[in-house]
Structures are given as structure tokens and as C-alpha cells.
Amino acid sequence: MPFVTTLTLTSGNHDQLDETVTEIKQRAERKGVELKGPHPKPPTDLRVPQSKTLGPDGGRFESWHYTVYTRTIEIVGYEEFARSVAQRSFPGGVRVEAGVEQRTQVGSGA
């Protein structure tokens, strides 16, 4: 039963995110690692209100708008490789979340 490590990478910088994902993908190819993805998710447009002062009646500036881009990569097996990718240093604008699950194979009776 292989372990599957799912990496979810998010960033407001589309180019930096794609460069990071490409680097992981190329590294996996060099090492012969089975990789699924990257799977892009639709961008999320966010809007953040901004207060002019800390008080409740200080008024507001125009809301700050930005977009967050997401890519998901699945690493099947290769726990050492998955661990090394998840623990590496990423650019400041790229956020990474890792999840691990053990999957049973179809027809294994488990």
C-alpha cells in the first residue's frame, strides 16, 4: 500500500509559483519519481478591507484586491523524495502544505 504525499502550493505570484512547481517536477523526473500533476485550481480573487485608523470610526481606504494561485502535486511512494521536497526552503511568496495518506490498491481485498 503506497503512501501518497499531496503538496498544495499557493502564491499570489503566478510566475514564481509556476517556476517552483516546474523545478519540483524536473527534480522528480531526474530521480524517476512517480508524480501526478501539477493540477491547477481556479484562481481565487480576494478582497481585503483596509481601515485608515485602528479605531472603529476611522474610515476606510479602498479594499486591497489580489489573486491567489494554487497547484497540487501528488507524489506516489518515494517517501524520501517527498520529505525532501516538503522540507526544502521555498521562495517567500510560495506557501506549501503537505498531506500524507496511505492508499490501498484496487482489488487488494483491504
C-alpha positions in Angstrom: 0.0 0.0 0.0 1.8 3.1 -1.2 1.9 6.4 0.7 0.7 9.4 -1.3 2.1 12.8 -0.4 0.0 15.7 -1.6 1.7 19.0 -1.9 -0.5 22.1 -2.2 1.4 25.2 -3.3 -0.2 28.6 -3.2 1.1 32.0 -4.2 0.0 35.5 -5.2 2.8 35.4 -7.7 1.8 33.3 -10.7 5.2 33.1 -12.3 7.0 32.3 -9.1 4.5 29.5 -8.3 4.9 28.0 -11.8 8.7 28.2 -11.6 8.7 26.4 -8.2 6.3 23.7 -9.5 8.4 23.2 -12.6 11.5 22.8 -10.5 9.9 20.1 -8.4 8.6 18.3 -11.5 12.0 18.3 -13.2 13.7 17.1 -10.0 11.2 14.2 -9.8 11.8 13.3 -13.4 15.6 13.2 -12.9 15.1 10.8 -9.9 12.5 8.6 -11.6 9.8 9.6 -9.1 6.1 9.0 -10.0 4.4 12.4 -9.8 0.9 13.3 -10.6 0.2 16.9 -11.5 0.6 19.7 -11.2 -3.2 20.1 -11.1 -4.1 23.8 -11.3 -7.1 25.1 -9.4 -9.1 28.1 -10.5 -7.5 31.3 -9.1 -9.1 32.8 -6.0 -9.7 36.6 -6.1 -9.6 38.0 -2.6 -10.6 41.4 -1.3 -9.3 42.8 2.0 -10.8 45.9 3.6 -8.3 48.5 5.0 -9.0 50.8 7.9 -7.5 54.3 7.9 -7.0 54.1 11.7 -7.2 51.5 14.5 -10.4 52.9 15.9 -13.9 51.8 14.9 -14.8 55.1 13.3 -11.6 55.9 11.4 -13.0 55.3 7.9 -11.7 53.0 5.3 -9.3 53.0 2.3 -10.3 51.3 -0.9 -10.2 47.5 -0.4 -7.0 45.7 -1.4 -7.6 43.1 -4.2 -5.3 40.2 -5.0 -5.4 36.8 -6.6 -4.1 33.5 -5.1 -3.0 30.7 -7.5 -2.9 27.1 -6.4 -1.2 24.0 -7.8 -1.5 20.4 -6.4 1.1 17.7 -6.9 0.8 14.1 -5.7 4.0 12.0 -5.1 3.2 8.3 -5.1 5.6 6.3 -2.9 9.1 7.7 -2.8 8.8 8.9 0.8 12.4 10.2 1.0 11.9 12.4 -2.1 8.5 13.7 -0.8 10.1 14.5 2.6 13.0 16.3 1.0 10.6 18.4 -1.2 8.3 19.3 1.7 11.2 20.3 3.9 13.1 22.4 1.4 13.2 26.2 1.5 10.6 27.8 -0.8 10.6 31.3 -2.1 9.0 33.8 0.4 5.9 34.2 -1.8 5.1 30.5 -2.1 3.2 28.7 0.7 3.3 24.9 0.9 1.0 22.4 2.7 1.7 18.7 2.7 -0.6 15.8 3.5 0.2 12.1 3.5 -2.2 9.2 3.2 -1.9 5.5 2.7 -3.9 4.3 -0.2 -5.0 0.7 -0.8 -4.8 -0.7 -4.3 -7.9 -1.8 -6.1 -8.5 -5.5 -5.7 -6.2 -5.9 -2.8 -9.0 -7.1 -0.5 -8.2 -4.5 2.2 
